[in-house]
Amino acid sequence: MWEDKMVILTTDHGHALAESEKKVTQYAKGHPMFEDVANIPLIIFHPEIEGKKRIDTTFSTIVDLRATILHALGAKSDDAMMEDGKSLIPVMRGEQKSIR
Protein backbone atom coordinates (compact mmCIF):
# COMPACT_ATOMS: atom_id res chain seq x y z
CA MET A 1 0.00 0.00 0.00
CA TRP A 2 2.91 2.41 0.69
CA GLU A 3 4.29 2.06 -2.87
CA ASP A 4 2.04 4.73 -4.39
CA LYS A 5 0.84 6.87 -1.45
CA MET A 6 2.12 10.21 -0.19
CA VAL A 7 1.24 11.04 3.43
CA ILE A 8 1.42 14.51 4.98
CA LEU A 9 1.13 15.07 8.73
CA THR A 10 0.95 18.61 10.08
CA THR A 11 -1.06 20.91 12.36
CA ASP A 12 -2.74 24.26 11.82
CA HIS A 13 -0.69 26.02 14.50
CA GLY A 14 1.39 25.43 17.58
CA HIS A 15 0.34 26.26 21.12
CA ALA A 16 1.49 29.04 23.40
CA LEU A 17 1.33 27.65 26.93
CA ALA A 18 1.57 30.96 28.82
CA GLU A 19 5.31 30.69 29.25
CA SER A 20 7.11 33.92 30.06
CA GLU A 21 9.90 35.38 27.92
CA LYS A 22 8.40 34.29 24.59
CA LYS A 23 10.58 34.78 21.53
CA VAL A 24 8.70 36.86 18.93
CA THR A 25 9.77 36.36 15.32
CA GLN A 26 8.74 38.42 12.29
CA TYR A 27 7.57 35.71 9.84
CA ALA A 28 5.18 37.59 7.57
CA LYS A 29 4.48 41.10 6.35
CA GLY A 30 4.28 42.99 9.62
CA HIS A 31 2.66 40.17 11.63
CA PRO A 32 4.80 39.16 14.61
CA MET A 33 4.32 35.52 15.65
CA PHE A 34 5.49 33.62 18.70
CA GLU A 35 8.03 30.95 17.75
CA ASP A 36 6.03 28.14 19.37
CA VAL A 37 2.86 29.09 17.46
CA ALA A 38 4.49 29.54 14.05
CA ASN A 39 7.03 26.68 14.14
CA ILE A 40 4.77 23.65 13.62
CA PRO A 41 5.43 20.01 12.72
CA LEU A 42 5.39 18.96 9.07
CA ILE A 43 6.13 15.34 8.22
CA ILE A 44 5.91 14.17 4.61
CA PHE A 45 6.29 10.61 3.36
CA HIS A 46 6.75 10.18 -0.41
CA PRO A 47 7.34 6.65 -1.70
CA GLU A 48 9.93 7.76 -4.28
CA ILE A 49 12.03 9.93 -1.95
CA GLU A 50 14.49 8.61 0.61
CA GLY A 51 13.24 9.49 4.06
CA LYS A 52 14.46 9.62 7.63
CA LYS A 53 15.96 13.07 7.30
CA ARG A 54 15.21 16.41 8.91
CA ILE A 55 15.11 19.42 6.61
CA ASP A 56 15.43 22.78 8.30
CA THR A 57 16.77 24.88 5.44
CA THR A 58 13.47 26.29 4.18
CA PHE A 59 10.36 28.11 5.32
CA SER A 60 6.97 26.89 4.09
CA THR A 61 3.34 27.93 4.37
CA ILE A 62 -0.04 26.27 3.83
CA VAL A 63 -0.10 27.16 0.12
CA ASP A 64 3.10 25.14 -0.29
CA LEU A 65 1.28 22.00 0.85
CA ARG A 66 -1.21 22.38 -2.00
CA ALA A 67 1.63 22.95 -4.46
CA THR A 68 3.47 19.88 -3.10
CA ILE A 69 0.37 17.69 -3.48
CA LEU A 70 -0.30 18.98 -7.01
CA HIS A 71 3.37 18.42 -7.94
CA ALA A 72 3.15 14.83 -6.68
CA LEU A 73 0.07 14.37 -8.88
CA GLY A 74 1.93 15.63 -11.97
CA ALA A 75 1.27 19.39 -12.09
CA LYS A 76 4.07 21.65 -13.32
CA SER A 77 5.39 24.64 -11.36
CA ASP A 78 3.83 27.09 -13.85
CA ASP A 79 0.35 25.53 -13.47
CA ALA A 80 -2.24 28.16 -12.50
CA MET A 81 -3.47 25.85 -9.72
CA MET A 82 -0.16 26.34 -7.89
CA GLU A 83 -1.08 29.98 -7.12
CA ASP A 84 1.60 31.38 -4.79
CA GLY A 85 2.69 28.01 -3.42
CA LYS A 86 5.98 26.27 -4.15
CA SER A 87 6.41 22.51 -4.06
CA LEU A 88 8.57 21.07 -1.29
CA ILE A 89 9.46 18.00 -3.39
CA PRO A 90 12.68 19.51 -4.85
CA VAL A 91 13.85 20.26 -1.28
CA MET A 92 12.92 16.74 -0.15
CA ARG A 93 14.88 15.26 -3.08
CA GLY A 94 17.93 17.40 -2.24
CA GLU A 95 17.73 19.34 -5.52
CA GLN A 96 17.20 22.68 -3.71
CA LYS A 97 18.04 23.95 -0.23
CA SER A 98 15.05 26.27 0.05
CA ILE A 99 11.86 27.30 -1.72
CA ARG A 100 12.00 30.87 -0.36
C-alpha positions as CSV (number, residue, x, y, z in Angstrom):
1,M,0.0,0.0,0.0
2,W,2.9,2.4,0.7
3,E,4.3,2.1,-2.9
4,D,2.0,4.7,-4.4
5,K,0.8,6.9,-1.5
6,M,2.1,10.2,-0.2
7,V,1.2,11.0,3.4
8,I,1.4,14.5,5.0
9,L,1.1,15.1,8.7
10,T,1.0,18.6,10.1
11,T,-1.1,20.9,12.4
12,D,-2.7,24.3,11.8
13,H,-0.7,26.0,14.5
14,G,1.4,25.4,17.6
15,H,0.3,26.3,21.1
16,A,1.5,29.0,23.4
17,L,1.3,27.6,26.9
18,A,1.6,31.0,28.8
19,E,5.3,30.7,29.3
20,S,7.1,33.9,30.1
21,E,9.9,35.4,27.9
22,K,8.4,34.3,24.6
23,K,10.6,34.8,21.5
24,V,8.7,36.9,18.9
25,T,9.8,36.4,15.3
26,Q,8.7,38.4,12.3
27,Y,7.6,35.7,9.8
28,A,5.2,37.6,7.6
29,K,4.5,41.1,6.3
30,G,4.3,43.0,9.6
31,H,2.7,40.2,11.6
32,P,4.8,39.2,14.6
33,M,4.3,35.5,15.7
34,F,5.5,33.6,18.7
35,E,8.0,31.0,17.7
36,D,6.0,28.1,19.4
37,V,2.9,29.1,17.5
38,A,4.5,29.5,14.1
39,N,7.0,26.7,14.1
40,I,4.8,23.6,13.6
41,P,5.4,20.0,12.7
42,L,5.4,19.0,9.1
43,I,6.1,15.3,8.2
44,I,5.9,14.2,4.6
45,F,6.3,10.6,3.4
46,H,6.7,10.2,-0.4
47,P,7.3,6.6,-1.7
48,E,9.9,7.8,-4.3
49,I,12.0,9.9,-1.9
50,E,14.5,8.6,0.6
51,G,13.2,9.5,4.1
52,K,14.5,9.6,7.6
53,K,16.0,13.1,7.3
54,R,15.2,16.4,8.9
55,I,15.1,19.4,6.6
56,D,15.4,22.8,8.3
57,T,16.8,24.9,5.4
58,T,13.5,26.3,4.2
59,F,10.4,28.1,5.3
60,S,7.0,26.9,4.1
61,T,3.3,27.9,4.4
62,I,0.0,26.3,3.8
63,V,-0.1,27.2,0.1
64,D,3.1,25.1,-0.3
65,L,1.3,22.0,0.9
66,R,-1.2,22.4,-2.0
67,A,1.6,23.0,-4.5
68,T,3.5,19.9,-3.1
69,I,0.4,17.7,-3.5
70,L,-0.3,19.0,-7.0
71,H,3.4,18.4,-7.9
72,A,3.1,14.8,-6.7
73,L,0.1,14.4,-8.9
74,G,1.9,15.6,-12.0
75,A,1.3,19.4,-12.1
76,K,4.1,21.7,-13.3
77,S,5.4,24.6,-11.4
78,D,3.8,27.1,-13.9
79,D,0.4,25.5,-13.5
80,A,-2.2,28.2,-12.5
81,M,-3.5,25.9,-9.7
82,M,-0.2,26.3,-7.9
83,E,-1.1,30.0,-7.1
84,D,1.6,31.4,-4.8
85,G,2.7,28.0,-3.4
86,K,6.0,26.3,-4.1
87,S,6.4,22.5,-4.1
88,L,8.6,21.1,-1.3
89,I,9.5,18.0,-3.4
90,P,12.7,19.5,-4.8
91,V,13.8,20.3,-1.3
92,M,12.9,16.7,-0.1
93,R,14.9,15.3,-3.1
94,G,17.9,17.4,-2.2
95,E,17.7,19.3,-5.5
96,Q,17.2,22.7,-3.7
97,K,18.0,23.9,-0.2
98,S,15.1,26.3,0.0
99,I,11.9,27.3,-1.7
100,R,12.0,30.9,-0.4
